[in-house]
């Protein structure tokens, strides 16, 4: 039986947390959002007979965005498996406020970094990306306001000094955004960045099985980000772009990320429970293992590299070895 470390998932405790984004009156307005509006614990990860979850990384899920350390406390209290936590802190806060919340989170053994979502594409009822006519311009302005805020650089410099991880979630399909991200993070060469969901890669193939030009654009943009000196990437969130994604999409994204970021900087993750918009947690990992076997058979990776992608890299990057 394979042992995995799942480096990107979300657990919910609806009785204690807010989770405004899960409520029907709040964005994102996904028609199937209600299917995950329920409690999840790490017991839900332990039902497979095909693999075993040896550890996981809980990514902030809006439990309490003003006091994100309460989410970390909640996850630690409910955990029955080894885990690490990524909290939320607004990076544009005054540095004194940022440091207070950082220190609140640092009290918890599982805390290893933070996430402040810069930009995420939305999903329509037709399972395609929908951008309002002026949304690209608006997102560029919003990103500019975040990354040009002097507090953002000061606060992330503090995070870098304290060896924290910054989860980078942005739409890598947008070239202007990617250039701004690259320019900003070049100034923080020792900050460990982790690109979430491989930057939301579009489908690699169209309905006729032909190469999708948008996928080529995404590849060029990831090649720019891969030039940052300390960046890793999580291949996950395929259902965020297309609920009906095919297994060959996982393979296309993974092969490109391995080629561009190098095997040691690539992790496979689930985005549980959102992966269940498309398939069960167990089926998702079965897809992943099938892709890995094909890559081994094709000579693209070896057995040790295969294990690195679903266990070793996440174990190292998220510092599981630092604690019991």
matplotlib code that plots the C-alpha trace (Angstrom):
import matplotlib.pyplot as plt

x = [0.0, 1.3, 1.8, 1.1, 1.5, -1.3, 0.0, -3.2, -6.6, -9.2, -11.1, -14.3, -15.9, -19.1, -20.2, -17.1, -15.9, -17.3, -16.5, -18.4, -17.3, -19.2, -22.5, -24.9, -25.0, -21.2, -18.8, -17.9, -21.3, -20.7, -24.0, -22.5, -21.0, -23.6, -22.3, -19.2, -21.0, -20.5, -18.0, -14.8, -12.1, -9.0, -11.1, -12.5, -9.0, -8.6, -11.3, -9.2, -7.9, -5.6, -3.3, -2.7, -2.5, 0.7, 0.3, -1.4, -1.2, -4.4, -4.7, -6.6, -10.3, -11.8, -12.5, -11.8, -9.8, -9.2, -7.9, -6.6, -4.7, -8.1, -8.3, -4.9, -5.9, -9.1, -7.3, -4.7, -7.3, -9.2, -6.2, -5.6, -2.8, 0.5, -0.4, 0.9, -1.1, -1.0, -2.9, -4.2, -2.7, -3.4, 0.0, -1.0, -1.6, 0.5, 3.7, 3.0, -0.4, 1.1, 3.7, 1.1, -0.9, 2.2, 3.3, -0.1, 0.1, 3.7, 2.7, 1.2, 3.5, 1.8, 2.1, 4.6, 3.4, 0.6, -1.6, -3.1, -5.0, -3.9, -6.3, -8.4, -10.5, -14.2, -16.1, -19.4, -22.3, -20.9, -17.7, -15.6, -13.8, -15.8, -14.2, -16.3, -15.4, -13.2, -12.3, -8.7, -8.1, -9.7, -7.6, -4.4, -5.3, -6.1, -2.9, -1.0, -2.6, -1.5, 2.0, 2.8, 1.7, 4.9, 3.5, 3.4, 7.2, 7.9, 5.7, 6.9, 10.5, 9.6, 8.1, 11.3, 13.5, 11.5, 11.6, 7.9, 6.2, 4.1, 1.4, 1.1, -2.3, -2.8, -4.1, -1.0, -3.0, -2.8, 0.6, 0.5, -0.2, 2.6, 5.1, 4.1, 4.4, 7.8, 9.1, 7.9, 9.2, 12.6, 13.2, 12.6, 15.0, 15.0, 11.3, 9.9, 7.0, 4.5, 2.4, -1.1, -3.0, -0.2, -1.7, -5.0, -3.8, -6.5, -7.3, -4.3, -6.6, -9.7, -12.9, -11.3, -8.2, -6.1, -3.5, -5.1, -3.2, -4.2, -2.3, 0.8, 0.4, 0.1, 3.3, 5.2, 4.0, 5.0, 8.5, 8.8, 7.8, 10.1, 13.0, 12.3, 15.0, 12.9, 9.6, 7.7, 4.4, 1.4, -0.4, -4.0, -7.3, -8.0, -11.7, -11.5, -10.9, -13.1, -15.3, -15.1, -11.4, -9.8, -7.0, -4.7, -5.0, -3.3, -0.6, 0.0, 0.3, 2.5, 4.9, 5.3, 5.8, 8.4, 10.3, 10.2, 10.4, 12.4, 11.1, 12.3, 10.0, 6.8, 4.1, 0.8, -2.1, -5.9, -7.6, -10.0, -12.9, -13.2, -11.8, -15.1, -16.8, -15.5, -14.4, -14.1, -10.9, -9.9, -10.6, -8.6, -5.5, -6.1, -6.0, -2.7, -1.1, -2.1, -0.5, 2.7, 2.9, 2.5, 5.3, 7.6, 6.8, 7.5, 10.9, 10.0, 10.6, 12.1, 10.6, 12.3, 11.1, 7.6, 7.6, 9.1, 6.0, 3.4, 5.4, 9.0, 8.8, 5.8, 7.4, 10.5, 9.0, 6.3, 8.9, 7.3, 10.8, 11.1, 8.7, 7.4]
y = [0.0, 3.4, 6.1, 9.7, 13.1, 15.3, 18.9, 20.7, 20.1, 21.9, 20.6, 22.3, 22.7, 24.6, 24.9, 26.9, 28.6, 31.2, 29.9, 32.7, 31.5, 28.2, 30.1, 30.5, 34.3, 34.7, 34.3, 32.0, 31.3, 27.7, 25.8, 22.7, 24.5, 23.1, 19.6, 20.4, 22.6, 20.1, 19.1, 17.4, 15.9, 13.8, 10.7, 11.3, 10.8, 7.4, 5.4, 4.1, 0.6, 1.5, 4.0, 5.4, 9.1, 9.5, 13.3, 16.3, 20.1, 22.0, 25.2, 28.0, 27.9, 31.0, 29.8, 33.3, 35.6, 38.2, 35.6, 32.8, 31.2, 30.0, 27.8, 26.3, 25.6, 24.0, 21.7, 20.7, 19.8, 17.6, 16.0, 12.3, 12.3, 14.2, 17.5, 21.0, 24.2, 27.2, 30.1, 33.3, 36.7, 39.8, 40.8, 44.4, 44.8, 47.3, 45.3, 45.5, 43.9, 41.3, 40.3, 39.9, 37.5, 35.7, 35.2, 34.0, 31.3, 30.5, 29.2, 26.2, 23.3, 22.7, 26.3, 26.5, 29.4, 31.6, 32.1, 35.4, 34.6, 37.0, 36.0, 32.9, 32.3, 31.6, 28.7, 28.9, 26.5, 25.3, 24.3, 26.8, 29.9, 33.0, 36.4, 39.6, 41.9, 44.1, 41.5, 41.0, 44.8, 44.8, 41.8, 43.4, 46.5, 44.5, 42.6, 45.8, 47.2, 44.2, 43.8, 47.5, 48.1, 48.7, 46.6, 43.5, 43.5, 44.3, 41.6, 38.9, 39.9, 39.1, 35.8, 35.1, 35.9, 33.4, 30.6, 30.7, 29.4, 31.6, 29.9, 31.7, 31.4, 33.3, 32.8, 31.9, 32.2, 36.0, 37.1, 40.6, 39.2, 36.6, 39.3, 41.4, 38.3, 37.4, 41.0, 41.2, 37.9, 38.3, 40.6, 37.8, 35.1, 33.1, 33.0, 29.5, 29.9, 27.2, 27.8, 26.5, 24.3, 24.7, 28.2, 26.8, 25.3, 25.3, 22.0, 20.8, 19.5, 20.7, 18.6, 17.1, 16.1, 18.8, 20.9, 23.9, 27.2, 28.5, 25.6, 26.7, 30.2, 28.7, 26.7, 29.9, 31.7, 28.8, 28.9, 32.5, 31.7, 28.7, 31.1, 32.3, 31.0, 29.2, 28.1, 24.8, 23.8, 21.7, 19.9, 19.9, 21.7, 20.3, 20.4, 24.2, 24.7, 21.9, 19.7, 17.1, 17.1, 14.0, 12.0, 13.1, 16.7, 15.6, 13.9, 17.0, 19.4, 17.0, 16.3, 20.0, 20.9, 18.2, 19.4, 23.1, 23.2, 19.9, 16.8, 17.9, 21.0, 19.3, 17.9, 16.1, 17.2, 16.7, 20.0, 17.8, 18.1, 20.3, 17.5, 15.7, 18.1, 15.6, 12.3, 10.8, 11.3, 7.7, 7.9, 11.1, 9.4, 6.4, 8.7, 10.2, 6.8, 5.7, 8.8, 8.2, 4.6, 5.7, 8.3, 5.6, 3.2, 6.0, 6.6, 10.2, 9.5, 6.6, 4.9, 7.1, 10.3, 8.8, 8.5, 12.0, 13.5, 12.0, 11.8, 12.9, 16.5, 17.5, 15.8, 18.0, 21.3, 21.3, 20.4, 17.2, 16.0, 18.9, 17.4, 14.1]
z = [0.0, -0.9, 1.8, 0.6, 2.0, 0.7, 0.7, -0.2, 1.4, 3.5, 6.5, 7.7, 11.2, 10.3, 13.9, 14.9, 11.8, 9.4, 5.9, 4.2, 0.8, 1.3, 1.9, -1.1, -0.8, -1.1, -4.0, -5.7, -7.1, -8.1, -8.6, -6.9, -3.9, -1.5, -2.0, 0.1, 2.6, 5.5, 8.1, 7.1, 9.3, 8.6, 9.3, 5.8, 4.4, 5.9, 4.1, 1.2, 0.9, -2.0, -0.2, 3.3, 4.1, 6.3, 6.6, 5.2, 4.9, 5.8, 3.8, 5.3, 4.4, 5.8, 9.3, 10.7, 8.5, 11.2, 13.7, 11.4, 14.3, 15.6, 12.5, 13.1, 16.7, 15.5, 13.0, 15.5, 18.1, 15.6, 14.0, 14.2, 11.6, 11.3, 9.7, 8.9, 8.7, 6.3, 7.9, 6.4, 7.0, 4.9, 3.6, 3.3, 7.0, 9.0, 9.9, 13.6, 13.0, 10.7, 13.2, 16.0, 13.9, 12.7, 16.3, 17.2, 14.5, 15.3, 18.7, 17.0, 16.1, 12.8, 11.5, 8.6, 6.5, 5.2, 2.2, 0.8, -2.4, -5.0, -7.8, -8.7, -11.8, -11.3, -12.7, -14.5, -14.7, -18.0, -16.3, -18.2, -17.0, -17.2, -17.1, -17.1, -20.0, -17.8, -15.2, -16.4, -16.0, -12.6, -11.4, -12.6, -10.7, -7.6, -7.8, -8.3, -5.2, -3.2, -4.5, -4.7, -1.2, 0.8, 3.6, 1.4, 0.8, 4.4, 5.7, 3.3, 4.1, 7.7, 6.7, 4.7, 7.7, 9.8, 7.1, 6.5, 3.4, 1.2, -0.8, -4.1, -5.6, -8.8, -12.3, -14.3, -17.6, -17.3, -18.6, -17.1, -13.6, -14.0, -14.9, -11.9, -9.6, -11.0, -10.6, -7.1, -5.8, -7.4, -4.5, -2.0, -3.2, 0.0, 0.5, -0.1, -2.6, -3.4, -6.5, -5.8, -8.3, -10.9, -11.6, -13.0, -16.2, -19.0, -20.8, -22.8, -25.5, -27.2, -27.8, -30.9, -29.1, -30.7, -28.7, -27.0, -27.7, -24.2, -22.6, -24.5, -23.1, -19.6, -20.2, -21.2, -18.1, -15.8, -17.4, -16.3, -12.7, -12.6, -12.9, -9.4, -7.1, -4.5, -5.9, -5.8, -7.4, -6.4, -9.2, -8.0, -8.4, -11.9, -11.0, -10.5, -14.2, -15.6, -13.5, -16.3, -16.7, -18.2, -16.7, -19.5, -18.1, -14.9, -17.1, -19.3, -16.4, -14.4, -17.2, -17.9, -14.3, -13.8, -16.9, -15.9, -12.1, -11.7, -9.9, -6.5, -6.7, -7.8, -5.5, -6.2, -4.0, -3.9, -3.0, -1.0, -0.6, -3.7, -5.8, -5.1, -7.4, -10.0, -8.4, -5.0, -3.0, -3.6, -7.3, -7.6, -6.2, -8.4, -11.4, -10.1, -9.5, -13.0, -14.5, -12.5, -13.6, -17.2, -16.7, -15.3, -18.2, -20.7, -19.0, -17.9, -14.2, -12.2, -9.2, -6.6, -8.4, -8.6, -4.8, -4.4, -6.2, -3.9, -0.6, -0.3, -1.7, 0.4, 3.5, 3.0, 1.9, 4.6, 7.3, 8.6, 9.6, 12.1, 14.5, 15.7]

ax = plt.figure().add_subplot(projection="3d")
ax.plot(x, y, z, "-o")
ax.set_aspect("equal")
plt.show()
